[in-house]
């Protein structure tokens, strides 16, 4: 230890024994851990270029990009000269807000409304659960679920309807689409490709992001179909097809946030997400591609999801650095674009941080998440809207409040004027190291088991997450983990604050009620009018191809959907060939 | 802790009906009730009302806990209650947990659901409710 650090060490000891000890004596409810103070001793040795670097350069600790694009929002707003309406930042092509209602007609009309209000974004589709699980709307398991939590898509005809408003200067080569779909992602990718081909648009002009992150479905979210190894073969097929034919389409959007929402700790979230990313990267390499050919098309959905703001800022920094290191050191990537974590939003809380009790408090919580995002090199987008836990869908009021809170953070608080303002902070650098080190340790444990797929097959990840979720609940019940309005600061004299939902929701409840019936009728009609023999032939061929591991199913899936073979029929054939995943017991 | 009815340990089936895969709540309540001394069986995801009722009969459970977050609770619970009546086992206690809008809670109770537990509930509250109702709070 050099003289400088020794001096600090001595001064620290004197401070602890003197002023700190005195303060703790005076306030008996305080202890040393009540408020930690960091010094250069906590970050030794610190090499700025190795640990932090410049924003948008390796190891990306300070930020994915040199400047976060939303940092220009304040400037755009002032250029508009106080006249209100301003265009989106930097002419980016982005999909609209996550949406999808009832039948394809209902969703089409919703997007029509958005376009009439000046939106330029392509569909950002939420699919209903039958679609996500590979069942058609007329399947017995779909009963009661058609068109709920998202739009139902059975055949290409449904895509044709949803995309009706997107023509001319909003055609498929001019917009970006987003598909929250995993197990049957290849069918949806095939539908988008088929729709483009029918409209005469070359596939290399398409811009889209399918979620296509199947491995996290086994440990969070639960919309899996096939056993993980077969699911990875399907992932390989889309990875290779997209790389060769759709260079502007993202291959996957890896979700750490879902894993956290399922109950994972911060370190598990990071380690499991990285283990999953490593598995996907290996798939591409094993398919014979150079890592720099496809890794730049990996994206991340979002990471994070807790209220502990400083730790979440550290988490974002650690995640960026860890991913960059994995790409560079383990996969030998040379292109810096391969090493970037591109994600839709940065730090944010998740729905599991919101409370049903005193729901307006959730706005405060979401804003804290958005501030964390702004301070960690991301966009300040408060998520979720405060009425998330009420189970009624987001009200327009809550949506506007969330959106405006982000604008206030950018334009009034001007938090984006400085990139990674905590860089070099003894506290922040120490927390960042701590999280990254813990995640590396956990990742190595998973790699010893054989990687993410092995750790899913043996139930390790599922059980670890469930245990963490249970621990969290017990900590709340014991009062060790505080949730305002739930286990503390509650009392008899509490105000009953109600929230209004005065602005009508764009989705008419009567239409919603009849969605299942309408979709089933149309599906029956499509089945009547298509060439049944051709459908049978295509499905037989699909079965043969699926049995051959080396075949890429994507080109054939495009043929299938063009003949209006349904998503459920395709998935049934694949279930026959691959089998279905059986979940492990949580006990 | 005691969790008995008529001298035997209370058996609880935790079930996830429908296609929704958000099972944190179901698993947490399953672990918690087990620690509270109940015998717990967890069905796993995507169970049909028929499968749930059959499992409840086969496993001879006293309580059926349904975890529903997808918004499909009214139709699912209606179907399960009618299957329980068909099988002559409507005496089994049915509990619902999950994201249930306040206005739907009386509707579920009218169908025969003993209690609805929403976000913010403690496991001990659920355990106490079951013990009290099944008359074993001794």
Interface residues (C-beta under 8 A of the other chain):
Chain A: X129 X130 X132 X133 X135 X140 X141 X142 X143 X144 X145 X148 X149 X217 X221 X222 X223 X224 X261 X262 X263 X352 X355 X356 X357 X389 X390 X391 X392 X466 X467 X469 X470 X473 X474 X476 X477 X483 X486 X583 X585 X586 X587
Chain B: X18 X19 X20 X21 X22 X23 X24 X27 X28 X30 X31 X32 X34 X42 X44 X45 X46 X48 X70 X71 X72 X75 X76 X99 X100 X101 X118 X119 X120 X122 X123 X124
